[in-house]
Amino acid sequence: MMRRSLAAGLSLTAVFALAACGGSSDGAATAAPAAAGALDLAADCPATVVLQTDWNPEAEHGHLYQLLGKDYTVDADQKSVSGPLMHEGRSTGVNVEIRSGGPAIGYSTVTSQMYQDKDIMLGYVNTDEAVRMSKDNPITAVFAPLEKSPQMVMWDPATYPDVTDIASLSDALKAKGGVTRYFGGAAYMEYLTSAGILDKSVVDGTYDGTPAKFAAAQGKDAQQGFASAEPFIYQNEVDAWGKPVKYQLVHDAGYPFYSSAMTVRTADLEKDSACLKKLVPVLQQAEVDYFADPAATNQLVLDLVTEFNNGWVYSQGVADYSAKTLRSEGIVSNGDNEYIGDFDAARIQKIIDIDTPIFTAGNTPPKDGLKAEDLFTNEFLDQTIGLK
């Protein structure tokens, strides 16, 4: 059962277009002219706006798949879907192509993929990745679909009834001889250990993306995960576990990075600004529309998982749980204002300050003198578009 990861893996490369239900088998759909009275992107945006995600289709990406209407085409080998880019049910005069990440791009970073393939206009990039790549592959974030990262550490509440957060988990694990298993090399874990929140003696970077070791430990070990998926999966879909877990977001443990922020190559920011001025509010509205009624888009996500058929397992139950949990946990929210998608410079600066020594020690130093303002802009956001 494949899980989201940062691990290296197999690259999938063949090109062969397959039609999805409601799609066309003749290749990428041709965008109709913008509907009368609709927002027209054709004069300012590429004929096809290419969006690169960081993983297989899932509800966390629902705001992007919301951009598609009924006329779309699936490329099963390239793990992408394309069609007219829709805004509030009407064509904008351009196409959108949404590409999967993770195994579809050989588990490379989205930043690297954006610099290898200049057709990609916007890609999902975490703040810490942006910091690490800032010296040679600078990017600028223009829209934050997630107010908090869903990245978390989870544990068994039956084994550790007194554990309330990651900090209290550390001593509990030491007492029982347990570990927190995670994908090695994760910057957030370097922060948790260097800050003394998790003792280095209770972390284990051998997580392989499967539930086997967690289940076999019978509650003694903790594990990384995503609040929008694993709690439901482990209780309802992992027969060897089948009970609740508790967790804390790494955001709430003091590592407030933005996850899956939509970014452009910094050098292209000026060139793309006319498009972004129109497009970013479309992205904001698509997210608002998705969370108002995620059912149809979640079905599209599930259909794409089936079409792509690459080992990624994703169920209706997980999709529904994810959409609900993203809102209830404040992972998706308007933040401290009335509109969605803006960045807080102080949060980004905190990640820069945390990660600069970590990445420097790992021989991937960030840009000299890197500041928060180098990594984001809020100038394209519409301050009237927010979640209700």
Salt bridges, closest charged atoms under 4 A:
ASP44 OD2 - LYS278 NZ 2.71
ASP54 OD1 - HIS61 NE2 3.28
GLU58 OE2 - ARG4 NH1 3.37
GLU58 OE2 - HIS61 NE2 3.37
GLU60 OE2 - ARG4 NH2 2.83
GLU88 OE1 - HIS87 NE2 3.69
GLU97 OE2 - ARG99 NE 2.90
ASP117 OD2 - ARG99 NH1 2.66
GLU147 OE2 - ARG347 NH1 3.36
ASP199 OD2 - LYS174 NZ 3.85
ASP204 OD2 - ARG181 NE 3.63
ASP221 OD2 - ARG181 NH2 3.01
ASP252 OD1 - LYS148 NZ 3.43
ASP268 OD2 - ARG265 NE 2.78
ASP272 OD1 - LYS271 NZ 2.89
ASP374 OD2 - LYS367 NZ 3.71
